[in-house]
Amino acid sequence: MEQLIQFQPLQLLDLLFRFASVGVLLCLAIMPRQKQYWWSLALIICSIGYLLLTAPIANTHYGWLRPPLLLLTELTTLALFGVYWLHVHGRSPLEKCSIWLKSLLVIWLLWLGYFFLLNGGKGVYHDIHHALSFSLLIYILVDALRGLNDDLVEKRRYWRLAMIAAISLYMAMLTLIELTLIELKDNQLFSIGNVLFTLLLSLSIVRFVFINNRLQLNQDKQKAAPSVDAANTNADLNQQQSINVHPLIAKLDDAMKNGAYQQNGLSISQLASDLAVPAHQLRKVINTELGFDNFSQYLNSYRLPAVCRLLEDPARKQDPILTLALEAGYNSIAPFNRAFRQLKGVTPSEYRNQFQK
C-alpha cells in the first residue's frame, strides 16, 4: 500500500502558488504571438517543468515523471536565450547558424536526452551543464547591457531592462544556489518566495502581452478602415506634418551641423544633456520622427558622409584613414570600417583610390 503524502501548512501554501503559476503560464501559452511562437512555448513548458520538479515533494514520489521534468528544467536557460535573441535581435538564434553548428546542437540535445531521461542526470556532467547554463545567462546579461545605451526602440529596451535582466538575474541566482548554497534551496520560506516571484512575473508578462496584442489589433483595424476622401486626407496629413514637426528636430539638426557628432564616444545621454532635454525624449524623437533604430546608426548618418568628403579631398590624401575616422568621432578603426563597408560596399582605402589621379 502506497504511503500518503502529508503536507505542512507552508507546503500547502507553496503548492497553491506553484499551481497558480502553472495556470498563468498555460494561459500565456495559448495567447497569440506576433513573432515566432515556438521559442516562447519552449520557455513556458520548461518553466512549468521547473515549477513541478521543485515542488515540496520527495523525489521518490515523482516516479517516471522526474526524468522528463528534470530535462525540461535543464533546458530552461537555452529556451530563455532563444526568446531573448528573438525579441531583442529580431530573429531566431538558429537563423544564421551554419549546418555544422546546427548538427552539433542536435547531437548535444540528443546527449542531454540520454543523460537526463535514461541516466537520470547522475554524473559529473550535471555540474558541467549547470556551469554552461550559468555562462549562457552571463552572456545574455552582457549582450543586453552592451546594447542598452545604443538602442532607441522602447519595446526592445523594455525587454532588455525588465524581462531579460529580471529573468536572467533570477536564473543566475538559482544556478548559484544549486552550485554553492544547497541548504538555502531546501528552506521552505525560500521556496515560497521563489514561487511567489514566478507567479508575479508570469502575471506581469501576461498583462504585457495582452496589452500589446490589443494595441496591435487596434492598429490593424485602423489600417483596414476605408478612406472617405483619400486626396483631402493626404493633403491634410501633409499640411499637419509640416506644422507638427517636433521642435527638438531643429535643435538636434543644429547641434549636428555644428559638429556634435565629432565627439569621440558620444552617447545619447551626453547628447541629451548638451541639448538640455530628457534622454528618453531624445530617443523617442530619433526613433519615431527620424526613423533610426540605434543611436550609432544616427551618428553614422553624419560621420560617414563627413569621412567620405575627407577621403575625396586631394589635400587630405596623405592623412591616415584612422586620423580621418577619429576626426569624425569614431573611437577606433574597426567599427568605422564595418559601417563604411556596409554603406559603400568597399573599404575606405578602395573608396579613396577612386578619387586619386
C-alpha positions in Angstrom: 0.0 0.0 0.0 1.4 3.4 -1.0 2.1 5.9 1.7 0.1 9.1 1.6 1.9 12.4 1.2 1.4 14.7 4.2 1.9 18.4 3.8 2.6 21.1 6.3 0.7 24.5 6.1 3.7 26.2 4.4 4.0 23.4 1.9 0.3 23.7 1.0 0.8 27.5 0.5 3.8 26.7 -1.7 1.7 24.3 -3.8 -1.1 26.9 -4.1 1.3 29.5 -5.5 3.0 26.9 -7.6 -0.1 25.6 -9.4 -1.4 29.2 -9.8 1.9 30.0 -11.6 1.4 26.9 -13.8 -2.1 28.0 -14.7 -1.0 31.5 -15.6 1.8 30.1 -17.8 -0.7 27.8 -19.6 -2.9 30.9 -20.3 0.2 32.6 -21.6 0.9 29.6 -23.9 -2.4 30.0 -25.7 -2.2 33.7 -26.2 -1.5 34.8 -29.8 2.0 36.0 -30.7 3.3 38.3 -33.4 6.7 36.7 -33.7 7.8 33.1 -33.8 5.8 31.2 -31.2 8.0 28.1 -30.6 10.7 29.7 -28.5 8.1 31.3 -26.2 6.3 28.0 -25.9 9.5 26.2 -25.1 10.3 28.6 -22.3 6.8 28.3 -20.9 7.0 24.4 -20.9 10.5 24.5 -19.4 9.3 26.9 -16.7 6.3 24.6 -15.9 8.7 21.7 -15.7 10.8 23.5 -13.2 7.8 24.5 -11.1 6.6 21.0 -10.9 10.0 19.4 -10.2 10.8 21.8 -7.3 7.5 21.2 -5.5 7.8 20.2 -1.8 7.5 16.5 -2.7 10.2 13.9 -2.2 11.9 12.7 -5.4 10.7 9.2 -4.8 7.1 10.3 -5.3 7.7 11.5 -8.8 8.3 8.1 -10.3 8.8 8.1 -14.1 7.8 11.8 -14.2 11.1 13.0 -12.6 13.5 12.5 -15.6 11.4 14.5 -18.2 10.8 17.2 -15.7 14.5 17.4 -14.9 15.3 17.6 -18.6 12.8 20.5 -19.1 14.3 22.3 -16.1 17.8 21.9 -17.5 16.7 23.3 -20.9 15.2 26.5 -19.4 18.3 28.6 -20.0 18.5 27.6 -23.6 14.8 28.5 -24.2 15.4 31.8 -22.4 18.3 32.6 -24.7 16.1 31.9 -27.8 13.3 34.2 -26.5 15.8 36.9 -25.7 17.5 36.7 -29.1 14.2 36.7 -31.0 12.8 39.8 -29.3 16.0 41.9 -29.0 17.8 41.0 -32.2 14.6 40.3 -34.3 15.5 36.8 -35.4 15.8 33.2 -34.1 19.3 32.4 -32.9 19.3 29.5 -35.3 18.6 31.6 -38.3 22.2 32.4 -39.3 23.8 29.2 -37.9 25.8 27.0 -40.3 24.7 23.5 -40.9 27.6 22.0 -38.9 26.7 24.2 -35.9 23.1 23.0 -36.1 24.3 19.4 -36.4 26.4 19.9 -33.2 23.3 21.3 -31.5 21.2 18.3 -32.4 23.9 15.9 -31.1 24.1 17.9 -27.9 20.3 17.8 -27.4 20.4 14.0 -28.1 23.1 13.7 -25.4 21.0 15.7 -22.9 18.0 13.4 -23.7 20.1 10.4 -22.9 21.8 11.8 -19.8 18.7 13.2 -18.1 16.0 10.8 -19.4 17.8 7.5 -19.4 20.6 8.2 -16.9 18.5 10.3 -14.5 21.0 13.1 -14.6 23.6 11.2 -12.5 27.2 12.0 -13.2 29.7 14.8 -13.4 28.1 16.3 -16.5 25.2 17.6 -14.3 27.6 20.1 -12.7 29.2 20.9 -16.1 25.7 21.6 -17.5 25.0 24.0 -14.7 28.2 25.8 -15.4 27.3 26.0 -19.1 23.9 27.4 -18.2 25.3 30.0 -15.9 27.8 31.1 -18.7 24.9 31.5 -21.1 23.0 33.6 -18.6 26.1 35.8 -18.2 26.2 36.1 -22.0 22.6 37.2 -22.1 23.2 39.9 -19.5 26.3 41.2 -21.1 24.6 41.4 -24.5 21.6 43.1 -23.0 23.7 45.7 -21.1 26.1 46.3 -24.0 23.4 47.3 -26.5 21.2 49.1 -24.0 22.6 52.7 -24.4 22.6 52.4 -28.2 19.0 51.0 -28.5 16.4 53.6 -29.4 13.4 51.2 -29.7 11.4 51.4 -26.4 9.9 47.9 -26.7 13.4 46.4 -27.1 14.7 48.4 -24.2 11.8 47.1 -22.1 12.8 43.6 -23.0 16.4 44.3 -22.1 15.7 46.1 -18.8 12.6 44.4 -17.4 12.2 40.9 -18.8 15.7 39.8 -19.8 17.5 41.4 -16.9 15.0 40.2 -14.3 14.7 36.6 -15.6 18.4 36.3 -16.2 19.3 37.5 -12.7 16.7 35.2 -11.3 18.1 32.2 -13.2 21.6 33.2 -12.2 20.6 33.2 -8.6 19.1 29.8 -8.8 22.1 28.4 -10.6 24.4 29.7 -8.0 22.3 28.2 -5.2 22.4 24.8 -7.0 26.2 25.0 -7.1 27.0 26.5 -3.7 24.1 27.1 -1.2 22.3 23.8 -1.2 20.8 24.3 2.3 19.2 27.6 1.3 17.4 25.9 -1.6 15.7 23.4 0.8 14.4 26.2 3.0 10.6 26.3 2.8 10.4 30.1 3.1 12.8 30.5 0.2 10.8 28.1 -1.9 7.6 30.1 -1.3 9.3 33.4 -2.1 10.7 31.7 -5.2 7.3 30.6 -6.4 5.6 33.8 -5.5 8.2 35.8 -7.6 7.5 33.4 -10.5 3.7 34.0 -10.1 4.0 37.8 -10.1 6.4 37.7 -13.0 4.1 35.5 -15.0 1.1 37.8 -14.3 3.2 40.8 -15.4 4.1 39.1 -18.7 0.5 38.1 -19.4 -0.6 41.7 -18.8 2.2 43.0 -21.1 1.3 40.5 -23.9 -2.4 41.2 -23.5 -2.0 45.0 -23.8 0.4 44.6 -26.7 -2.0 42.4 -28.6 -4.8 44.8 -28.0 -2.8 47.7 -29.3 -1.7 45.7 -32.4 -5.4 44.8 -33.0 -6.5 48.4 -32.9 -3.7 49.4 -35.3 -4.7 46.7 -37.7 -8.3 47.9 -37.6 -7.2 51.5 -38.3 -5.1 50.4 -41.3 -8.0 48.3 -42.6 -10.6 51.2 -42.3 -11.6 52.6 -45.7 -10.6 56.2 -46.6 -13.5 58.6 -47.1 -11.6 61.1 -49.2 -8.1 60.0 -49.9 -7.0 63.1 -51.7 -8.2 65.5 -49.0 -6.9 63.2 -46.2 -3.4 63.1 -47.7 -3.3 66.8 -48.2 -4.4 67.4 -44.6 -1.8 65.0 -43.4 1.0 66.6 -45.4 -0.1 70.0 -44.0 -0.3 68.7 -40.5 3.1 67.1 -40.7 4.7 70.3 -41.9 3.1 72.1 -39.0 3.7 69.5 -36.3 7.4 68.9 -36.8 8.9 68.2 -33.4 10.8 71.3 -32.2 13.6 69.1 -30.9 14.4 68.0 -34.5 15.6 71.5 -35.5 17.6 71.8 -32.3 19.1 68.4 -32.9 19.9 69.2 -36.5 21.7 72.4 -35.5 23.8 70.6 -33.0 24.9 68.0 -35.6 25.7 70.7 -38.1 27.9 72.4 -35.5 29.9 69.2 -35.2 28.3 67.5 -32.2 28.7 64.1 -33.9 32.5 64.6 -33.9 32.8 64.0 -30.1 34.5 60.7 -29.5 32.4 58.2 -27.6 29.3 60.5 -27.8 26.3 58.8 -26.1 22.7 59.6 -26.3 22.7 60.6 -22.6 25.6 63.0 -23.2 23.8 64.5 -26.2 20.6 64.8 -24.3 22.5 66.6 -21.5 24.1 69.0 -24.1 20.6 69.7 -25.6 19.0 70.1 -22.1 16.3 67.5 -22.8 15.4 64.2 -21.2 17.2 61.2 -22.7 14.0 59.2 -23.2 12.5 62.1 -25.2 15.6 62.3 -27.4 15.5 58.6 -28.0 11.8 58.7 -29.0 12.4 61.6 -31.4 15.3 60.0 -33.2 13.5 56.7 -33.4 9.9 57.7 -34.3 10.5 61.0 -36.1 13.8 60.3 -37.9 13.5 56.5 -38.3 16.7 55.2 -36.6 16.7 52.1 -34.5 20.1 52.6 -32.9 21.9 55.7 -31.9 25.1 54.5 -33.7 23.1 54.4 -37.0 22.0 58.0 -36.4 25.6 59.1 -35.7 26.8 57.2 -38.8 24.4 59.2 -41.0 26.6 62.2 -40.2 30.0 60.7 -39.6 30.3 58.6 -42.7 29.4 61.4 -45.2 32.0 63.6 -43.3 34.7 60.9 -43.7 33.7 60.5 -47.4 34.3 64.2 -48.0 37.7 63.9 -46.4 38.6 60.8 -48.5 37.6 62.7 -51.7 39.7 65.8 -50.7 43.1 65.7 -52.6 44.6 67.8 -49.8 44.0 65.1 -47.3 45.1 62.1 -49.4 48.3 61.6 -47.3 46.4 61.5 -44.0 45.9 58.1 -42.4 42.4 56.8 -42.6 42.4 56.3 -38.8 43.1 60.0 -38.4 40.0 60.8 -40.5 37.9 58.4 -38.6 38.9 59.8 -35.3 38.1 63.3 -36.5 34.6 62.2 -37.4 34.0 60.9 -33.9 34.9 57.2 -34.0 36.9 55.7 -31.1 38.7 53.0 -33.2 39.1 51.9 -36.8 37.2 48.6 -36.5 33.6 49.9 -36.1 34.3 52.6 -38.7 35.5 50.0 -41.3 32.4 47.9 -40.7 30.0 50.8 -41.0 31.8 52.2 -44.1 31.8 48.9 -45.9 28.2 48.3 -45.1 27.3 51.8 -46.6 29.6 51.9 -49.6 30.3 48.3 -50.3 34.0 48.9 -50.5 36.8 49.6 -47.9 37.8 53.2 -47.1 41.1 52.7 -49.0 39.3 51.5 -52.1 36.9 54.4 -51.9 39.8 56.9 -51.6 41.6 55.3 -54.6 38.6 56.2 -56.8 39.5 59.8 -56.5 43.2 59.6 -56.8 44.7 60.9 -60.1 
